[in-house]
Amino acid sequence: MIPFLDLKSINAQYRAELIAACTRVIDSGWYIQGNECNGFEVEFAAYCSTKHAIGVANGLDALILILRAYKVMGIMTDSDEVIVPSNTYIASILAISQNNLVPILVEPDINTYLIDPTKIEEKITSKTKAILPVHLYGQTCDMESINTIARKYNLKVIEDSAQSHGAYFGNKRCGNLGDASGFSFYPGKNLGALGDGGAITTNHDELAQVVRALGNYGSHKKYENLYQGINSRLDELQAAMLRVKLQYLDNEIEKRREIAGYYLENIKNSNIILPTLRAEDNHVWHLFVIRTQNRDELQKYLSDNSIQTLIHYPIPPHKQEAYKEWNSKNYPISEQIHSQILSLPISAVQSLENTNKIVQALNDFN
Ligand SMILES: *Cc1c(COP(=O)(O)O)cnc(C)c1O
């Protein structure tokens, strides 16, 4: 079977360095909020060219804490609205509703699968306080249009960069394209820890201070609590793993680009729609997503040919039990995407031989 993602082989590339980093943490006797987390924050902020990076426990917490900080700072209040794409991983939406804010779903562009900026303005009301664009599958959203709208209506822009570490829009990387950004280091992400991890990036000093305190019980100073915070920290062991893997991220992205380029050039089947990319640098290919009318058939056919594929994602957020109040609403573009998409195997350790097998199988499908 050609695996969708071979995490074991990905991490095996760095085995010796990961073990050395692990040993360093064990021997330090310091496991939370120490040199590794500080070091990673400095290195990750430099990678994104932002003033601040703050390590947190996971990607969902990163987004939750940014919105919580805006509430603490008096910029948002209960029942304010946040615009978010209707096709995204559920975490983007949970971050909003868990803050007693209201997610306002906006349909994506059928070609890029990213939030359609031409549909944002019609959803803005006096309660709208932010736009939360998701750089889905590894491609940055049209941030020029989104930031122009945000400036016009005085809205915050919070990027969900969980799938797009390293992707550019123009000459800036994601994490540096809005007011603040949430990253996930879930093991399967392009920059993956060996457990859970996340980070917030921002250029705003006050926001950085507030999210840092909120993730540490609301405390700036030991045993003094300014806010009712939570416990969401990036531990030393995961930070040490991430410091090793961050050094190789650009190299891994390059390898993903080679595989994506090979797929784009060689998959020739009129029943299969390939991804649309606006510019090479915008896409880091966290997922290579194709679209077809006969998705379920294609998935079974590939599986019969020993090729594992996944669907990101099978059920749109508005059709989830968790959001019953939306179940009868129509988001036709999102529904079409969810019923037609299929993610092909892609990673830095995938051999050309396997990529070619996948291409041949796809070209023989009818
Ligand atoms: C993975 C992901 C998250 C959540 O990250 P976790 O670290 O798993 O909490 C949020 N948004 C998107 C788009 C994601 O893909």
The ligand as an SDF file (V2000), in Angstrom:
LIG
                    3D

 15 15  0  0  0  0  0  0  0  0999 V2000
   -5.1530   21.1990   12.2300 C   0  0  0  0  0  0  0  0  0  0  0  0
   -5.9860   22.4210   12.0820 C   0  0  0  0  0  0  0  0  0  0  0  0
   -6.3810   23.1800   13.1920 C   0  0  0  0  0  0  0  0  0  0  0  0
   -6.2250   22.7290   14.6140 C   0  0  0  0  0  0  0  0  0  0  0  0
   -4.9980   22.3610   15.0120 O   0  0  0  0  0  0  0  0  0  0  0  0
   -4.7820   21.3810   16.2780 P   0  0  0  0  0  0  0  0  0  0  0  0
   -3.3610   21.5390   16.6040 O   0  0  0  0  0  0  0  0  0  0  0  0
   -5.1400   20.0020   15.8250 O   0  0  0  0  0  0  0  0  0  0  0  0
   -5.6760   21.8540   17.3750 O   0  0  0  0  0  0  0  0  0  0  0  0
   -7.0320   24.3820   12.9560 C   0  0  0  0  0  0  0  0  0  0  0  0
   -7.3290   24.7870   11.7180 N   0  0  0  0  0  0  0  0  0  0  0  0
   -7.0070   24.0610   10.6300 C   0  0  0  0  0  0  0  0  0  0  0  0
   -7.3490   24.5820    9.2800 C   0  0  0  0  0  0  0  0  0  0  0  0
   -6.3380   22.8430   10.7810 C   0  0  0  0  0  0  0  0  0  0  0  0
   -6.0330   22.1200    9.6990 O   0  0  0  0  0  0  0  0  0  0  0  0
  1  2  1  0
  2  3  1  0
  2 14  2  0
  3  4  1  0
  3 10  2  0
  4  5  1  0
  5  6  1  0
  6  7  2  0
  6  8  1  0
  6  9  1  0
 10 11  1  0
 11 12  2  0
 12 13  1  0
 12 14  1  0
 14 15  1  0
M  END
$$$$
